[in-house]
């Protein structure tokens, strides 16, 4: 139970590009309002996972309640919502934002607006937020606050004349931020007497408490002991605990309208807690859920295989543990002739994929081979049936396919003018369609429609490399469209290697096929026989490389005394061979798979 | 019955060469020749008792350095062998010798003792290379020993080691041309390899020694074959070159997987009786070997019957080293299995298609391209 009247509550999020200072500002706000003592503070308090801290990205939404005595003499309850900061989690971001009334838009005064900032600002505007621009790092010599202020007005269309100028690092003008929150953001509204309506913002698994759910109460009250119902899934649970984060978990009797806090209810897995769902009172339910619920759907898939086949069980257990805490991540068992037993895994996007892979490697000490990421294709058969295919191995024979649709994205790229040419070339090479091209000062903003398939193939790395790291990129899904797609098989001495096959647009098939054959030529060591590496569409070979045989390998001296040793050596080699992955009598080392699968055109 | 090949091992050297991983030992205080010769004689009698009387096709004194033996001791051993077995007409009796002046002085004695083929460990005709290889003779001594040997023995062969670190193809061609100018009818030309436990292995581990890359080795091998062929020597085995009829009969017994008996420290044998082939290995350490012989008559460290599959692998790993290949009928007779049962069919098919192997007229042989990669080929090919 809180004593703060609803008009003294402010719920806000922070929108910022990676490295523009979101976490540092959050740390300063926590420190300044005394939510944590100096002794308890450590950098990036809200990012609890190592990977979040290291990569400067937030994976799980978090919240902290700050108590602030404002200049008007009143004490305000400020709820800071730390939102996941990447496009892959766009839906999760939108739900976090829906729990707030306003946002701080933090822009690095020496860098300016980036594509990711832009996308999140649009999400905030869609959520009806009041937005307070904050220029950070104004203490840096390279800071150009006036230009960045102009840029914000020009690109985003926000009035930046009253932007708060700060340095989160040095603590300069944190007070100004707090005052802006109090004076410029609206208080939440809600009816405490109405049936309970609370937005499920996020959830995570805690080994002691079970699933912890982060909620924003819109109407009614959420109490301990109350039986609640999830309106999308219909599941009912008895609330064991409610409380707020300070950022430590502090139990309270209830949460009222406008408040953000947590509940626990002996829930076993986060998969039962859909982000965006509405919680209501089971006995006195609301008639309508809150708007905007959307189940999460993976858009990128890849196979994950243990390098050491003995690690399969460990991989299975590790995936199950990750899934406990990340319902947006999907996995199903699959086998590959090349790689053995593994899992086909679905992700919200490329970053999500990367994060899961990295966590498996780091937190669970697994050595993994990942197959090339694939998007989800809609394959329409000649008999009228449609199926979704995200594994090249599942692609039906060309003769039964009527047409294939592939997913497209709308990408926004911000880049300094001098690199624009290279970026446009890259987008055009990737079948991009230009939607818009505008200038903001010396930065260009290109909006393109691109097939997602082209983006999962190292687009991001290429973008960074052709712009020397200056381009920023963000995207949203933008529907499906018919496409002339083909499955390219890679054959080693005539044997298809399933893990290396991929789907590409016909126009790119030959160059990709040539690229992967070339790469394999460098990766597969010379062996007894010369090796033909081919890329083929159906029965038609589109690229070919030959790896010559090893030059010489014969014992110089072999007489009567050597025969036993020699035979035993051969017998031992034979045993070793049985454990190797062979294709057409060719041994492909793990390292070759790893490197070949990393590549892209 | 096929004639037997008899190997006699003399395990002592004056110094250990850094490339050599043979069972050789240096005894600073000198070697009791009488004791070890007596033990060899005794073990030969012991072995003859087990094997039974057989035609004897060849005797080979190897080492170590058997040229450190006195001619009298060599004569005694030859005498014992020819009494215990039935020497065939024209029996080949080879002795390995180092071309130092001391040993060269004994050559006439060895000939008188019955040795009719000398194998000289020349190794190089370049003084710097000889020093690198840890040899105790000079190029001049080698030339002189060769010249002397040719006047004494009806058959002389010598060894050279090439593909040494930094050796260019031109330098090797020049050295080989000098060797061929002696007009030998048999040469053993070995590419240098670094064997575990040798002085070179230690140097290689420290990064002080690096062999030429496989491509360069292949080119040197090719050049060697061409130069030898120009002098009428054909590569009848991976590293052995001879005029027709001048092949080492003793070594051919190994490669053809015929029966051979080995006596002396660490010697190996393959002996067939009643359709069963047994592998025999003798005690390796010289003194321990001698003590065992003195106590029990023979010093067998290990003896086991070989399965048909094992025999098949051994016969192929030896036989495919030979230009003549492996005769299928003989293969079945010696191993008890067919060639098909011993080979991976799919590898055989690729090897035939890629010109590594040839199968014609009831013979399977490795062609030059296959012999060049024989170790890898065998690893894939043998079941």
Contacts between the chains, C-beta under 8 A, distances in Angstrom:
chain1	res1	chain2	res2	distance
A	527	B	376	7.2
A	528	B	373	6.0
A	528	B	376	4.2
A	528	B	377	5.9
A	528	B	379	7.9
A	528	B	380	5.5
A	529	B	350	5.6
A	529	B	351	7.6
A	529	B	354	5.6
A	529	B	356	7.8
A	530	B	354	6.9
A	549	B	354	7.7
A	549	B	373	6.5
A	550	B	214	6.3
A	550	B	373	6.2
A	550	B	376	6.5
A	551	B	213	7.7
A	551	B	214	4.0
A	551	B	215	4.5
A	551	B	217	7.0
A	551	B	218	4.1
A	551	B	372	7.7
A	552	B	214	4.9
A	552	B	215	7.9
A	552	B	217	4.8
A	552	B	218	4.1
A	552	B	221	6.4
A	552	B	372	5.2
A	552	B	373	6.6
A	553	B	214	7.1
A	553	B	372	7.7
A	553	B	373	4.9
A	553	B	374	7.3
A	553	B	375	4.8
A	553	B	376	4.7
A	554	B	238	5.7
A	554	B	371	6.4
A	554	B	372	6.2
A	554	B	373	6.5
A	554	B	374	4.3
A	554	B	375	5.4
A	555	B	193	7.4
A	555	B	238	7.5
A	555	B	374	7.6
A	555	B	375	5.9
A	556	B	190	4.4
A	556	B	191	4.8
A	556	B	192	7.8
A	556	B	193	5.4
A	556	B	238	7.0
A	556	B	239	5.2
A	557	B	190	5.8
A	557	B	193	7.8
A	557	B	239	6.6
A	558	B	238	7.4
A	558	B	317	7.7
A	558	B	318	7.0
A	558	B	321	6.2
A	559	B	251	6.4
A	559	B	254	5.4
A	560	B	5	7.9
A	560	B	7	6.1
A	560	B	253	7.9
A	560	B	254	4.3
A	560	B	260	5.4
A	560	B	262	6.4
A	560	B	268	5.4
A	560	B	269	7.6
A	560	B	270	7.3
A	561	B	22	7.9
A	561	B	23	7.8
A	561	B	262	7.1
A	561	B	266	7.2
A	561	B	267	6.9
A	561	B	268	4.6
A	563	B	254	7.2
A	563	B	268	6.9
A	563	B	270	7.4
A	563	B	314	5.4
A	563	B	317	7.2
A	563	B	318	6.4
A	564	B	268	6.6
A	564	B	279	5.9
A	564	B	281	7.0
A	566	B	317	5.6
A	567	B	310	6.4
A	567	B	313	5.1
A	567	B	314	5.3
A	567	B	317	6.4
A	570	B	313	6.2
A	570	B	317	6.6
A	570	B	378	5.9
A	570	B	379	5.8
A	570	B	382	5.9
A	571	B	313	7.3
A	573	B	379	4.6
A	574	B	379	7.0
A	574	B	382	7.2
A	577	B	379	7.3
A	577	B	380	7.7
A	585	B	346	6.5
A	585	B	347	6.2
A	585	B	350	6.3
A	585	B	380	6.7
